[in-house]
Amino acid sequence: MQRKKEYGNVDQDEYVDWLLSFAVEIRRVLKSTGSFVLDLGGAYRKGRPVRSLYNYRVLIRMCDELGWNLAEEFFWFNPSKLPSPIEWVNKRKIRAKDAVNTVWWLSKTAFPKADITKVLVSYSERMKLLLQNSDRYYSPKKRPSGHNISRRFSEDKGGAIPSNLLLIPNTESNSRYLRYCRLVGVAGHPARFPEKLPEFFIRFLTDVGDTVLDIFAGSNTTGAVAEALGRRWIAFEINRSYLAASAFRFYDGAQDDAAKDLYARLIAEDAKGIVIPQAKTQPYLLEGTGEYKTAHSHKAAG
Ligand SMILES: C[S@@+](CC[C@H](N)C(=O)[O-])C[C@H]1O[C@@H](n2cnc3c(N)ncnc32)[C@H](O)[C@@H]1O
């Protein structure tokens, strides 16, 4: 939000209204079983070490005024985030590094399509030992909390249920997208998602063949992940050069000159109907997603 220059956002005070105007349209086009996942980074108020409440205001107003349900709040913890703002964190040392984004999972009904078994995570070391030798490490009993931990607890279900704290470093530096951006002389998008973030929600909340829309697509990480997972996708992006460069997420050109030519055609004012020579598979996407179990995952399309 404070990066007005980069994103062309309106003033903080107006930002919530602005965002809500999109939420109205999303609600109009979303299926009743669909979900809207909204990632919002935290922000400080201008010139003061006081946090903005905008992300909470957006959530509360979406639910109170527009009728959305908060299916669950998620928190994206990015340990590789740089300390900011420098004034409060590095210079005066009066605030901690803000490394968590709020990610609101919103839905039209109380029961949007969702299947947590599609995003199981690796078992803890202790659980792995238990699964190998349940007699030694485990005896069924009632927990002080009242949870009855039965023998079924020691069955291997292919992975553990993930929590709503998503630990995903944002460290991508040498993808195909960035390589081609360098080649044509444009900067990569400054606020790209790590692929695992959209991957988690796409796997969790959609099936193969479903449609995923990102209304602020940037470099179109969401669309590329959706494609790799066999979903249909739509991307809106207001900045033509971000949009043009996003084609490199799918591009399979062997010749550097052809990549430059493609970018020149995409960036042109009258660009339309351009077919991008597309990579058949995007193994780089699925390779990088080791956190999620692949037993339930789907093969890349194409
Ligand atoms: C945080 S970035 C998204 C980055 C993206 N998640 C990625 O992985 O590359 C937000 C994007 O929204 C775009 N944007 C801002 N206002 C928009 C609008 N009204 N319509 C479409 N895109 C918009 C900005 O140009 C910016 O690229």
The ligand as an SDF file (V2000), in Angstrom:
LIG
                    3D

 27 29  0  0  0  0  0  0  0  0999 V2000
    1.1820   -7.2100   -5.7790 C   0  0  0  0  0  0  0  0  0  0  0  0
    1.1080   -7.1240   -7.4990 S   0  0  0  0  0  0  0  0  0  0  0  0
    0.7060   -8.8100   -7.8980 C   0  0  0  0  0  0  0  0  0  0  0  0
    1.9150   -9.6520   -8.1420 C   0  0  0  0  0  0  0  0  0  0  0  0
    1.5580  -11.0930   -8.5090 C   0  0  0  0  0  0  0  0  0  0  0  0
    0.9490  -11.7730   -7.3910 N   0  0  0  0  0  0  0  0  0  0  0  0
    2.7590  -11.8740   -9.0130 C   0  0  0  0  0  0  0  0  0  0  0  0
    3.0470  -12.9530   -8.5130 O   0  0  0  0  0  0  0  0  0  0  0  0
    3.4430  -11.3710   -9.9260 O   0  0  0  0  0  0  0  0  0  0  0  0
   -0.3860   -6.2790   -7.8260 C   0  0  0  0  0  0  0  0  0  0  0  0
   -0.6110   -5.9810   -9.2990 C   0  0  0  0  0  0  0  0  0  0  0  0
   -1.9050   -5.4110   -9.4620 O   0  0  0  0  0  0  0  0  0  0  0  0
   -1.8620   -4.5490  -10.5830 C   0  0  0  0  0  0  0  0  0  0  0  0
   -3.0430   -3.6730  -10.5580 N   0  0  0  0  0  0  0  0  0  0  0  0
   -3.2540   -2.5680   -9.7910 C   0  0  0  0  0  0  0  0  0  0  0  0
   -4.4610   -2.0500  -10.0640 N   0  0  0  0  0  0  0  0  0  0  0  0
   -5.0380   -2.8600  -10.9960 C   0  0  0  0  0  0  0  0  0  0  0  0
   -6.3020   -2.8330  -11.6660 C   0  0  0  0  0  0  0  0  0  0  0  0
   -7.1940   -1.9000  -11.4250 N   0  0  0  0  0  0  0  0  0  0  0  0
   -6.5640   -3.8240  -12.5460 N   0  0  0  0  0  0  0  0  0  0  0  0
   -5.6420   -4.8100  -12.8050 C   0  0  0  0  0  0  0  0  0  0  0  0
   -4.4330   -4.8450  -12.2030 N   0  0  0  0  0  0  0  0  0  0  0  0
   -4.1320   -3.8910  -11.3100 C   0  0  0  0  0  0  0  0  0  0  0  0
   -0.5200   -3.8480  -10.4320 C   0  0  0  0  0  0  0  0  0  0  0  0
   -0.0520   -3.3130  -11.6580 O   0  0  0  0  0  0  0  0  0  0  0  0
    0.3640   -4.9790   -9.8900 C   0  0  0  0  0  0  0  0  0  0  0  0
    1.1080   -5.6070  -10.9230 O   0  0  0  0  0  0  0  0  0  0  0  0
  1  2  1  0
  2  3  1  0
  2 10  1  0
  3  4  1  0
  4  5  1  0
  5  6  1  0
  5  7  1  0
  7  8  2  0
  7  9  1  0
 10 11  1  0
 11 12  1  0
 11 26  1  0
 12 13  1  0
 13 14  1  0
 13 24  1  0
 14 15  1  0
 14 23  1  0
 15 16  2  0
 16 17  1  0
 17 18  1  0
 17 23  2  0
 18 19  1  0
 18 20  2  0
 20 21  1  0
 21 22  2  0
 22 23  1  0
 24 25  1  0
 24 26  1  0
 26 27  1  0
M  CHG  2   2   1   9  -1
M  END
$$$$
